[in-house]
């Protein structure tokens, strides 16, 4: 079932010279994992903010569960879609982990009892129950991201958008968060949309959407997209920095004597 439907979407910030998103058409299935990849500045975060109604389309349509995202539906849309950002530090406001998870629940006409219930189950879902009364500042990066995730889960969303949410974590913490998300997706039928440059994260997706020059350059299964080395090179995903630099220089017509390209020569 299509959960998010995007048709002929264009977007431009008031001060942008050209379209940031140009005629985007995309279907995201319920309980699926979608990775959005592309160069920095290609419009990935903007697309995520449009889906959540944090920005409104310049033209075109976005529907979540058959409901058009507009000023009238914002409240419901925010409830259905949770965001986890890159830097967990910026997401912390509470004196304790529990306060922090409670933050999003405030002003939502939820009783004290239900709030307590939701905090406890969200912390259990991310394996952070025993840190409930700890000051967030004393947590590791991976633990902070778990708490940020609990804050989102407490709102019982249908979709979680991860905007480079694992990019500041060390490889082990990153893997732990990804394993947790995979489990949550399966157990709670959550849809996940992850904006990422990380190959491990990309490989978890059911569908990969490549954004380039404000348009969807290609969408398909991991095999289809990760098999397209030319496209990956173009957007700089999963390609070593040295190779990216080399292809950039070639593209700009700079020729480098072969000996400088060989590490052997430097020894
Ligand atoms: P990505 O997430 O792929 O790095 P963004 O969606 O953040 O890309 O940005 C897309 C383009 O929109 C970039 O050119 C960026 O400079 C511009 N942009 C992003 N946010 C704003 C804003 N608030 N106002 C004006 N331009 C913006």
Boltz pocket constraint, residues with backbone or C-beta under 6 A from the ligand:
constraints:
  - pocket:
      binder: B
      contacts: [[A, 13], [A, 14], [A, 15], [A, 16], [A, 20], [A, 38], [A, 39], [A, 40], [A, 41], [A, 42], [A, 43], [A, 44], [A, 45], [A, 46], [A, 47]]
      max_distance: 6.0
